[in-house]
Amino acid sequence: MAAGDLLIKAEIDVSRIDAHAFEHIENQLVKPYCQSEHQFIQKLIAYALLHHNDISINQGNNDEPELFIRRNQTQFSHWIELGELTEEKLEKAEAKSEHVWLFCDENDHVAKLKQKINKHPKLQLVELESKMVDGLAQQIARNMAWTLILDQDQLSIASGDQFWSSKINIYHPLTIPFYDIIH
């Protein structure tokens, strides 16, 4: 952990209503000093929605994605990025992974990717509403407790006495529900 980084204890209760799946996640995550609050919230949402026993968080290696599930030393099952994804990094991710995820919101510049989504069969582009991400970004603290509910294309998150809701749009030619593809 570098100077200025923030160690956060996160507890998240996740309910996937359509899949009748419920889980409690506890983990300590580092919010790097150089990472915006906005991106950290995207990472926490991605971590909760795609949670898996083998999910790992990037510890500062620029050659790896923000979050990932490894297949072996050189290949990934799931490569998960936040905000923006350059064409070069997308090509690298598609070469090294079976599934590439990009979590973003309306503020991110992903319009080009949306237009070319059919050229990237491994990419799942997950778009959240900025209002929710911005609101949660203002609530970052050393101890965070969320209740996250996913019901079809609606994501709701309660944090303390605050409640946010967002439509969740997934762009992919062969969109598969979160629960089915990651588990």
Backbone as JSON, one array per atom type, in Angstrom:
{
  "sequence": "MAAGDLLIKAEIDVSRIDAHAFEHIENQLVKPYCQSEHQFIQKLIAYALLHHNDISINQGNNDEPELFIRRNQTQFSHWIELGELTEEKLEKAEAKSEHVWLFCDENDHVAKLKQKINKHPKLQLVELESKMVDGLAQQIARNMAWTLILDQDQLSIASGDQFWSSKINIYHPLTIPFYDIIH",
  "N": [[0.84, -1.17, 0.0], [0.64, 2.15, -0.91], [1.71, 5.46, 0.11], [-0.93, 7.61, 0.99], [-2.89, 5.99, -0.05], [-6.06, 4.42, 0.59], [-7.31, 2.17, 2.88], [-10.05, 0.1, 2.79], [-12.72, -1.4, 4.41], [-15.07, -3.47, 3.22], [-18.41, -4.49, 3.28], [-20.84, -6.31, 1.76], [-24.1, -7.09, 0.98], [-25.51, -9.07, -1.36], [-28.18, -9.44, -3.52], [-29.57, -11.26, -6.01], [-32.28, -11.08, -7.61], [-33.71, -12.27, -9.84], [-32.27, -14.63, -10.23], [-32.54, -15.88, -7.86], [-30.49, -15.79, -5.96], [-28.33, -15.22, -3.27], [-25.85, -13.56, -1.42], [-23.23, -12.88, 0.96], [-20.65, -10.63, 1.09], [-17.43, -9.98, 2.21], [-14.59, -7.98, 2.38], [-11.32, -6.53, 2.29], [-10.37, -3.69, 0.65], [-8.18, -1.73, -1.35], [-8.19, 1.67, -2.0], [-6.51, 3.2, -4.31], [-4.48, 6.14, -4.13], [-4.25, 7.5, -6.53], [-6.51, 6.72, -7.91], [-9.73, 7.68, -8.91], [-12.63, 8.56, -6.92], [-14.94, 7.95, -8.21], [-14.16, 5.92, -10.06], [-13.39, 3.99, -8.19], [-15.84, 3.33, -7.01], [-17.13, 2.22, -9.25], [-15.47, -0.03, -9.47], [-16.05, -1.37, -7.06], [-18.77, -1.96, -7.4], [-18.62, -3.6, -9.69], [-17.07, -5.66, -8.61], [-18.85, -6.69, -6.69], [-21.09, -7.46, -8.29], [-19.98, -9.33, -10.04], [-18.87, -11.15, -8.39], [-16.89, -13.87, -7.36], [-15.38, -16.85, -6.16], [-12.72, -16.97, -7.01], [-12.02, -14.42, -7.82], [-9.84, -11.7, -8.35], [-8.12, -8.72, -7.31], [-6.5, -6.08, -8.89], [-3.27, -5.25, -7.92], [-1.74, -3.03, -8.54], [-0.34, -3.66, -10.85], [0.3, -2.78, -14.06], [-0.04, -4.34, -16.31], [-2.15, -5.97, -15.93], [-5.74, -6.42, -15.63], [-8.22, -4.35, -13.86], [-9.89, -5.92, -12.19], [-10.04, -9.49, -12.02], [-10.34, -12.93, -13.11], [-8.32, -15.59, -13.12], [-7.34, -18.01, -15.57], [-5.04, -19.46, -16.02], [-1.45, -19.06, -15.67], [-0.95, -17.22, -17.77], [-3.36, -16.66, -19.03], [-6.75, -15.42, -18.8], [-9.98, -15.99, -17.38], [-11.95, -14.1, -16.95], [-11.74, -10.7, -17.62], [-11.74, -7.61, -16.26], [-12.51, -4.26, -16.57], [-12.57, -0.67, -15.9], [-14.44, 2.32, -16.52], [-12.94, 3.56, -19.04], [-11.66, 2.09, -22.04], [-8.99, 1.55, -23.99], [-8.46, 0.98, -27.5], [-6.19, -0.54, -27.98], [-5.73, -1.78, -25.45], [-8.1, -3.21, -25.25], [-7.83, -5.04, -27.38], [-5.64, -6.51, -26.41], [-6.81, -7.57, -24.08], [-8.84, -9.16, -25.2], [-7.28, -11.04, -26.51], [-6.15, -12.39, -24.4], [-8.16, -13.35, -22.76], [-11.29, -15.02, -22.02], [-13.67, -13.69, -21.51], [-14.43, -10.27, -21.55], [-14.99, -7.5, -19.6], [-16.39, -4.28, -19.28], [-17.01, -1.82, -17.08], [-18.87, 1.06, -16.88], [-20.17, 4.44, -17.0], [-22.65, 6.94, -17.92], [-21.07, 9.2, -18.08], [-18.61, 8.41, -18.98], [-16.5, 7.96, -21.87], [-17.64, 6.05, -24.04], [-18.97, 5.76, -26.37], [-17.91, 5.14, -28.91], [-17.14, 2.48, -28.59], [-19.65, 1.31, -28.18], [-20.73, 1.6, -30.73], [-19.12, -0.12, -32.15], [-19.52, -2.6, -31.06], [-20.26, -5.1, -32.06], [-17.98, -6.0, -33.3], [-16.44, -6.98, -31.33], [-16.64, -9.72, -29.91], [-16.14, -10.8, -27.37], [-16.57, -8.86, -25.51], [-18.36, -7.42, -22.85], [-20.18, -4.74, -22.23], [-20.98, -2.8, -19.6], [-23.2, -0.53, -18.53], [-23.85, 1.99, -16.22], [-26.0, 4.3, -14.44], [-24.93, 7.62, -14.08], [-25.69, 9.23, -11.92], [-26.14, 7.53, -9.72], [-23.55, 6.38, -9.35], [-22.04, 8.69, -8.84], [-23.3, 9.6, -6.48], [-22.78, 7.48, -4.67], [-20.02, 7.67, -4.68], [-19.55, 9.85, -3.09], [-19.89, 8.8, -0.63], [-17.78, 7.27, 0.26], [-15.9, 5.6, 2.68], [-13.83, 4.44, 5.42], [-15.04, 2.16, 6.45], [-17.44, 0.4, 4.83], [-20.76, -0.44, 4.15], [-22.99, -2.11, 2.2], [-26.18, -2.8, 0.74], [-27.02, -4.54, -1.94], [-29.08, -4.9, -4.7], [-30.04, -6.71, -7.46], [-32.25, -6.8, -10.02], [-33.31, -8.04, -12.81], [-32.88, -5.62, -15.13], [-32.43, -3.63, -13.32], [-30.64, -1.99, -10.86], [-30.15, -1.61, -7.45], [-28.87, 0.11, -4.66], [-28.29, 0.31, -1.27], [-26.87, 2.32, 1.17], [-26.01, 2.95, 4.3], [-28.15, 5.47, 5.34], [-28.83, 6.21, 2.82], [-30.1, 5.74, -0.51], [-29.81, 4.41, -3.73], [-30.68, 4.02, -7.14], [-30.43, 2.44, -10.3], [-30.75, 2.01, -13.76], [-29.43, -0.7, -15.46], [-27.51, -1.19, -18.19], [-26.57, -3.55, -20.55], [-24.37, -4.11, -23.08], [-23.89, -6.15, -25.72], [-23.53, -8.48, -28.34], [-24.44, -11.06, -27.8], [-25.78, -11.11, -25.23], [-25.61, -12.31, -21.95], [-27.01, -13.22, -18.83], [-25.59, -11.84, -15.79], [-25.28, -13.65, -13.58], [-25.31, -16.18, -14.76], [-23.07, -16.19, -16.48], [-20.77, -15.78, -14.95], [-20.74, -17.64, -12.92]],
  "CA": [[0.0, 0.0, 0.0], [1.44, 3.37, -1.04], [1.27, 6.61, 0.91], [-2.11, 8.26, 0.44], [-3.91, 5.0, -0.38], [-7.05, 4.25, 1.64], [-7.74, 0.8, 3.09], [-11.49, 0.13, 3.03], [-13.38, -2.67, 4.74], [-16.37, -3.46, 2.55], [-19.36, -5.58, 3.52], [-21.9, -6.13, 0.77], [-25.11, -8.13, 0.84], [-25.92, -9.05, -2.76], [-29.38, -10.22, -3.85], [-29.91, -11.34, -7.43], [-33.68, -11.49, -7.5], [-34.11, -13.19, -10.92], [-31.55, -15.9, -10.09], [-32.78, -16.39, -6.51], [-29.16, -15.98, -5.38], [-28.02, -14.25, -2.23], [-24.55, -13.81, -0.79], [-22.64, -11.83, 1.79], [-19.25, -10.47, 0.71], [-16.6, -9.14, 3.08], [-13.21, -7.92, 1.89], [-10.61, -5.26, 2.44], [-9.92, -3.22, -0.65], [-7.39, -0.51, -1.32], [-8.49, 2.7, -2.98], [-5.24, 3.9, -4.55], [-4.52, 7.6, -4.11], [-4.39, 8.0, -7.91], [-7.79, 6.3, -8.48], [-10.82, 8.57, -8.52], [-13.71, 7.95, -6.14], [-15.87, 7.46, -9.23], [-13.66, 4.62, -10.53], [-13.41, 3.03, -7.08], [-17.22, 2.85, -6.88], [-17.34, 1.29, -10.36], [-14.77, -1.28, -9.13], [-16.78, -2.05, -5.99], [-20.0, -2.5, -8.01], [-18.19, -4.74, -10.53], [-16.63, -6.72, -7.69], [-20.05, -7.29, -6.09], [-21.93, -8.11, -9.29], [-19.29, -10.45, -10.68], [-18.13, -11.84, -7.34], [-16.59, -15.27, -7.56], [-14.33, -17.24, -5.21], [-11.39, -16.78, -7.58], [-11.83, -13.07, -8.33], [-8.68, -11.0, -7.79], [-8.07, -7.28, -7.5], [-5.18, -5.63, -9.33], [-2.5, -4.61, -6.85], [-0.84, -2.03, -9.1], [0.35, -4.16, -12.04], [-0.32, -2.16, -15.24], [-0.29, -5.34, -17.34], [-3.33, -6.74, -15.57], [-6.97, -5.63, -15.52], [-8.6, -3.91, -12.51], [-10.37, -7.14, -11.52], [-9.87, -10.6, -12.96], [-10.33, -14.33, -12.7], [-7.29, -16.24, -13.93], [-7.48, -19.39, -16.03], [-3.72, -20.0, -15.73], [-0.46, -17.99, -15.5], [-0.97, -16.22, -18.85], [-4.71, -16.46, -19.56], [-7.81, -15.05, -17.86], [-11.37, -16.34, -17.72], [-12.67, -12.83, -16.96], [-10.9, -9.51, -17.56], [-12.73, -6.59, -15.9], [-11.95, -2.9, -16.58], [-13.47, 0.4, -15.43], [-14.42, 3.64, -17.15], [-12.6, 3.61, -20.46], [-10.82, 0.99, -22.5], [-8.42, 1.9, -25.29], [-8.51, -0.09, -28.51], [-5.01, -1.38, -27.76], [-5.94, -2.61, -24.27], [-9.19, -4.13, -25.57], [-7.26, -6.13, -28.18], [-4.84, -7.33, -25.49], [-7.74, -8.29, -23.22], [-9.51, -10.2, -25.98], [-6.3, -12.08, -26.82], [-5.75, -13.11, -23.19], [-9.29, -13.69, -21.9], [-12.52, -15.52, -22.63], [-14.7, -12.67, -21.33], [-13.91, -8.95, -21.2], [-16.05, -6.66, -19.05], [-16.08, -2.87, -19.07], [-18.01, -1.12, -16.3], [-18.79, 2.49, -17.2], [-21.45, 5.14, -16.86], [-22.91, 7.88, -19.0], [-20.01, 10.21, -18.14], [-17.44, 7.86, -19.66], [-16.53, 8.09, -23.32], [-17.71, 4.7, -24.58], [-19.85, 5.76, -27.54], [-17.24, 4.44, -30.01], [-17.23, 1.04, -28.32], [-21.04, 0.89, -28.42], [-20.94, 1.51, -32.17], [-18.34, -1.23, -32.7], [-19.66, -3.73, -30.14], [-20.34, -6.37, -32.8], [-16.63, -6.42, -33.7], [-15.76, -7.45, -30.13], [-17.55, -10.73, -29.37], [-15.85, -11.14, -25.98], [-16.8, -7.68, -24.67], [-19.63, -7.1, -22.21], [-20.13, -3.34, -21.82], [-21.99, -2.63, -18.56], [-23.36, 0.91, -18.31], [-24.63, 2.39, -15.05], [-26.38, 5.71, -14.44], [-23.93, 8.45, -13.4], [-26.22, 9.78, -10.67], [-25.9, 6.56, -8.66], [-22.11, 6.27, -9.14], [-21.62, 9.94, -8.2], [-23.83, 9.62, -5.11], [-22.01, 6.51, -3.87], [-18.63, 8.16, -4.58], [-19.5, 10.8, -1.98], [-20.08, 8.05, 0.61], [-16.62, 6.41, 0.52], [-15.38, 5.69, 4.04], [-12.99, 3.28, 5.78], [-15.95, 1.02, 6.62], [-18.58, 0.58, 3.95], [-21.73, -1.53, 4.16], [-23.99, -1.92, 1.15], [-27.13, -3.83, 0.35], [-27.1, -4.41, -3.4], [-30.14, -5.74, -5.26], [-30.1, -6.73, -8.92], [-33.49, -7.41, -10.49], [-33.28, -7.88, -14.25], [-32.01, -4.51, -15.54], [-32.5, -2.58, -12.3], [-29.68, -2.14, -9.78], [-30.42, -0.73, -6.31], [-27.85, 0.01, -3.62], [-28.52, 1.06, -0.05], [-25.65, 2.54, 1.95], [-26.43, 3.77, 5.44], [-29.52, 5.95, 5.16], [-28.95, 6.63, 1.43], [-30.57, 4.7, -1.43], [-29.66, 4.77, -5.14], [-31.2, 3.05, -8.09], [-29.94, 2.69, -11.64], [-30.96, 1.03, -14.83], [-28.15, -1.25, -15.85], [-27.56, -1.58, -19.59], [-25.48, -4.42, -20.96], [-24.24, -4.12, -24.53], [-23.15, -7.29, -26.26], [-24.4, -9.16, -29.31], [-24.98, -12.29, -27.21], [-25.82, -10.81, -23.8], [-25.93, -13.41, -21.05], [-27.14, -12.64, -17.49], [-24.39, -11.86, -14.93], [-25.18, -14.82, -12.75], [-25.02, -17.35, -15.58], [-21.78, -16.17, -17.14], [-19.65, -15.75, -14.02], [-20.76, -18.78, -12.0]],
  "C": [[0.89, 1.24, 0.0], [0.88, 4.47, -0.14], [0.09, 7.28, 0.22], [-3.21, 7.29, 0.03], [-4.84, 4.82, 0.82], [-7.46, 2.78, 1.71], [-9.21, 0.83, 3.52], [-11.98, -1.28, 3.33], [-14.79, -2.59, 4.16], [-17.16, -4.7, 2.92], [-20.54, -5.32, 2.6], [-22.82, -7.34, 0.79], [-25.66, -8.01, -0.57], [-27.12, -9.97, -2.94], [-29.61, -10.12, -5.34], [-31.3, -11.94, -7.51], [-34.05, -12.51, -8.57], [-33.49, -14.56, -10.74], [-31.79, -16.55, -8.73], [-31.45, -16.7, -5.81], [-28.87, -14.85, -4.41], [-26.65, -14.58, -1.66], [-24.11, -12.59, 0.01], [-21.15, -11.8, 1.46], [-18.58, -9.56, 1.72], [-15.19, -9.16, 2.51], [-12.63, -6.56, 2.25], [-10.07, -4.9, 1.08], [-9.11, -1.94, -0.46], [-7.91, 0.42, -2.4], [-7.19, 3.47, -3.19], [-5.45, 5.41, -4.6], [-4.81, 8.15, -5.51], [-5.72, 7.6, -8.55], [-8.9, 7.22, -7.99], [-11.86, 7.81, -7.7], [-14.72, 7.31, -7.08], [-15.44, 6.07, -9.71], [-13.67, 3.58, -9.42], [-14.82, 2.47, -6.9], [-17.55, 1.89, -8.03], [-16.69, -0.06, -10.04], [-15.53, -2.06, -8.07], [-18.08, -2.66, -6.52], [-19.65, -3.72, -8.87], [-17.8, -5.93, -9.66], [-17.84, -7.45, -7.1], [-20.88, -8.05, -7.12], [-21.29, -9.35, -9.9], [-18.52, -11.29, -9.66], [-18.07, -13.35, -7.6], [-15.47, -15.61, -6.59], [-12.93, -16.93, -5.72], [-11.14, -15.37, -8.11], [-10.66, -12.41, -7.6], [-8.76, -9.52, -8.15], [-6.65, -6.9, -7.88], [-4.5, -4.87, -8.19], [-1.45, -3.65, -7.41], [-0.04, -2.49, -10.31], [-0.37, -3.62, -13.28], [-0.62, -3.14, -16.36], [-1.54, -6.16, -17.08], [-4.55, -5.83, -15.51], [-7.24, -5.22, -14.07], [-9.04, -5.08, -11.63], [-10.22, -8.27, -12.52], [-10.06, -11.94, -12.28], [-9.37, -15.01, -13.66], [-7.72, -17.64, -14.35], [-6.17, -20.12, -15.71], [-2.75, -18.82, -15.63], [-0.57, -16.88, -16.55], [-2.36, -15.87, -19.37], [-5.7, -16.15, -18.43], [-9.14, -15.64, -18.33], [-12.17, -15.05, -17.89], [-11.69, -11.69, -16.73], [-11.86, -8.35, -17.37], [-12.03, -5.23, -15.79], [-13.01, -1.9, -16.17], [-13.33, 1.64, -16.29], [-14.18, 3.65, -18.64], [-11.67, 2.46, -20.79], [-10.31, 1.37, -23.88], [-8.52, 0.71, -26.23], [-7.36, -1.07, -28.3], [-5.21, -2.32, -26.56], [-7.08, -3.61, -24.5], [-8.67, -5.31, -26.39], [-6.42, -7.07, -27.32], [-5.75, -8.18, -24.61], [-8.42, -9.43, -23.97], [-8.56, -11.34, -26.33], [-6.0, -12.95, -25.6], [-6.92, -13.62, -22.35], [-10.48, -14.2, -22.69], [-13.63, -14.47, -22.59], [-14.04, -11.37, -20.91], [-15.11, -8.1, -20.77], [-15.55, -5.24, -18.94], [-17.25, -2.25, -18.33], [-17.81, 0.37, -16.51], [-20.12, 3.14, -16.85], [-21.56, 6.19, -17.94], [-21.83, 8.95, -19.14], [-18.78, 9.71, -18.89], [-17.62, 7.94, -21.17], [-16.48, 6.7, -23.96], [-18.58, 4.61, -25.83], [-19.22, 5.01, -28.71], [-17.32, 2.93, -29.82], [-18.65, 0.52, -28.57], [-21.29, 0.7, -29.91], [-20.24, 0.29, -32.77], [-18.47, -2.51, -31.87], [-19.7, -5.07, -30.87], [-18.98, -6.87, -33.27], [-15.85, -7.01, -32.52], [-16.64, -8.48, -29.42], [-17.3, -11.11, -27.91], [-16.22, -10.03, -25.0], [-18.23, -7.61, -24.16], [-19.48, -5.67, -21.68], [-21.3, -3.1, -20.86], [-22.06, -1.15, -18.21], [-24.33, 1.17, -17.17], [-25.01, 3.87, -15.18], [-25.4, 6.5, -13.57], [-24.41, 8.94, -12.04], [-25.95, 8.83, -9.51], [-24.41, 6.48, -8.33], [-21.59, 7.51, -8.42], [-22.07, 10.01, -6.74], [-23.05, 8.68, -4.2], [-20.56, 6.98, -3.69], [-18.48, 9.16, -3.43], [-19.59, 10.11, -0.63], [-18.88, 7.16, 0.97], [-16.09, 6.68, 1.92], [-14.53, 4.45, 4.32], [-13.81, 2.01, 5.99], [-17.18, 1.29, 5.77], [-19.47, -0.66, 4.02], [-22.81, -1.21, 3.15], [-24.97, -3.09, 1.17], [-27.38, -3.58, -1.13], [-28.14, -5.4, -3.91], [-30.14, -5.58, -6.77], [-31.36, -7.48, -9.31], [-33.64, -7.08, -11.97], [-32.35, -6.74, -14.63], [-32.04, -3.36, -14.55], [-31.54, -2.92, -11.16], [-30.02, -1.13, -8.69], [-29.36, -0.98, -5.26], [-28.25, 0.91, -2.46], [-27.2, 1.12, 0.71], [-26.0, 3.49, 3.09], [-27.87, 4.18, 5.24], [-29.77, 6.46, 3.74], [-29.36, 5.44, 0.55], [-30.43, 5.21, -2.85], [-30.19, 3.64, -5.99], [-30.72, 3.44, -9.49], [-30.41, 1.6, -12.58], [-29.57, 0.56, -15.22], [-28.29, -1.77, -17.29], [-26.34, -2.43, -19.91], [-25.49, -4.48, -22.48], [-23.33, -5.26, -24.94], [-24.06, -8.01, -27.24], [-25.07, -10.4, -28.74], [-25.08, -12.13, -25.69], [-26.35, -12.0, -23.0], [-26.04, -12.81, -19.65], [-25.87, -12.81, -16.66], [-24.23, -13.21, -14.24], [-24.78, -16.05, -13.56], [-23.61, -17.35, -16.13], [-20.62, -16.25, -16.16], [-19.63, -16.96, -13.1], [-20.79, -20.1, -12.69]]
}
